[in-house]
């Protein structure tokens, strides 16, 4: 379950950055709104996947409510899920 959480977090973080750094400039600078629709749809799907992964992982790992909430809030920051993972998840050796 931890691997699923990490993968969904990486996908969510990457899609958020592509949305902010690629699709949004294409929309507002070069007037190409189609990219925001596509990238935004993928980002929304990855966000929902991350929320589900957070809930399942929190339940399996018995995270306190504050840790679960912080994981969800991290999705609103660029690289947030990756930073959360490095701070709160056990590191693989």
MOHUFEN-V309352 format. One record per helix or strand. SS is the DSSP state (2 for helix, 1 for strand). FROM is the first residue (numbers start at 1). TO is the last residue. Records with the same first field share a line. If there is no record, write none. Layout:
# MOHUFEN-V309352
SS = FROM-TO  FROM-TO
This chain:
# MOHUFEN-V309352
2 = 2-28  34-61  65-74  80-88
